[in-house]
Amino acid sequence: MRENYLIVSEDAINKLDNAIEVMKLNTELYPNSANTYDTYDSYAELLDHTKQYKKALPVIQKGLKLENKKSNTKLIKFLNGHLITVNKNL
């Protein structure tokens, strides 16, 4: 029986690492900016995707705190989805 393996090139890994750093920097430089709200979801998604669950948890919590103030139900739903995944894997 053949196992399913994800083959990822070094270039793809570097792009993911760069994307994570850009998202992290954006949330650090502009933690309360209106444009940053979506960044918390994207940043959490990247951390979740790369199995960096401990790093993802505070990002999700901060994003939820900001989104609850705005009542952005779509992003709250996405962030809660990430929260469920992260909590299952911690």
BAMARLO-258821 format. One record per atom (N, C-alpha, C): z negated, x, y. Coordinates in steps of 0.001 Angstrom, whole numbers, plus 500000, padded with zeros to 6 digits. Layout:
% BAMARLO-258821
ZXY ...
% end
This chain:
% BAMARLO-258821
500000500839498825 500000500000500000 500000500885501240 500835500566502184 500978501372503385 500027500876504469 499328501816505080 498439501490506196 499255501400507480 498810500583508397 499444500523509709 498786501539510618 499582502392511185 499081503401512109 499799503269513435 499066503454514479 499647503479515808 499930504932516148 501183505240516372 501559506598516734 501727506630518244 500925507458518889 500946507547520339 501255508983520725 502225509136521588 502582510482522022 501550511006523012 501516512316523150 500602512938524109 500906512452525522 502186512250525819 502589511765527134 502014510375527401 502047509502526395 501501508151526556 499994508194526773 499315509079526053 497866509221526229 497551509705527636 498321510674528115 498108511182529470 498330510095530507 499313509233530284 499563508136531219 498386507164531231 497831506871530066 496655505997530004 495475506631530729 495259507913530480 494162508617531156 494356508606532666 495596508813533113 495878508782534549 495652507388535126 496070506375534401 495875504998534864 494387504678534982 493605505129534016 492157504904534058 491555505585535278 491971506807535553 491444507537536712 491820506859538023 493045506342538119 493477505641539334 492645504378539540 492433503614538472 491629502392538575 490189502721538952 489649503751538351 488279504167538660 488165504557540130 489104505365540600 489088505813541991 489213504631542949 490082503689542630 490261502511543480 488969501703543597 488266501528542480 487017500758542535 485912501533543250 485974502865543204 484972503670543912 485230503697545414 486499503832545806 486835503914547226 486762502557547922 487115501511547214 487166500164547795 486447499166546889 485152499315546708 484432498488545729 484415496993546038 484567496628547296 484496495207547654 485769494685548297 486837495453548238 488102495050548834 488703493878548063 489340492980548784 489980491825548140 491029492273547129 491723493357547417 492739493859546492 492122494528545269 490872494909545368 490216495609544266 489761494647543178 489587493380543493 489085492436542495 489930492461541223 491253492403541375 492131492454540205 492019493787539486 491667494826540233 491550496158539647 490434496212538621 489344495504538844 488246495516537876 488715494984536524 489534493946536546 490058493410535293 490976494424534616 491877495026535391 492803496013534827 492065497246534328 491090497690535092 490288498858534708 489524498557533413 488905497393533348 488173496995532135 489118496895530944 490307496366531177 491282496234530094 491692497606529553 491922498564530439 492270499920529998 491132500553529200 489915500400529687 488764500963528976 488579500289527620 488763498986527596 488678498231526344 489759498711525372 490971498835525862 492115499253525039 491917500647524450 491257501520525204 491034502897524742 489663503059524087 489021501933523790 487739501902523065 486601502624523795 486645502590525121 485586503178525937 484640502051526377 484014501445525380 483246500228525601 482031500432526505 481336501541526361 480162501783527205 480550501916528667 481703502502528927 482187502625530304 482695501279530819 483221500461529923 483796499177530329 482738498178530769 481568498220530152 480540497211530424 480162497106531903 479802498203532600 479457498058534017 480646497652534886 481850498030534489 483046497630535236 483217496118535146 483058495583533958 483173494135533749 482086493402534523 480867493900534451 479753493248535149 479980493222536656 480465494323537217 480746494378538659 481876493413539005 482923493405538194 484035492492538429 483601491038538381 482758490694537412 482256489316537319 481415488950538530 480606489873538987 479777489620540169 480658489315541381 481699490100541573 482599489891542706 483408488611542552 483904488358541356 484732487172541135 483927485882541221 482676485910540806 481843484711540918 481643484325542374 481593485316543259 481479485025544693 482738484343545211 483885484716544651 485161484153545082 485537482896544310 484855482653543218 485172481535542316 486594481632541767 487013482840541441 488337483063540870 488249482860539359 488463481636538929 488250481294537519 489193482029536574 490406482321537012 491357483023536147 490843484425535821 490417485162536835 489915486511536588 488569486486535879 487753485504536172 486470485378535467 486731485191533974 487733484387533639 488091484165532235 488529485475531576 489388486238532252 489841487521531701 488679488482531518 487819488583532531 486683489496532452 485716489081531350 485491487787531200 484624487315530115 485221487643528749 486536487586528645 487196487974527401 486956489440527077 487049490289528102 486761491713527906 485291491910527543 484422491141528173 482989491255527908 482674490935526445 483297489917525915 483094489550524509 483527490695523596 484704491252523861 485202492366523046 484279493569523120 483860493909524330 482988495072524524 481659494867523808 481060493700523970 479767493436523322 479874493489521798 481001493071521247 481200493140519795 481272494583519309 481730495471520179 481975496855519769 480911497842520210 479907497380520916 478835498298521335 477820498482520235 
% end
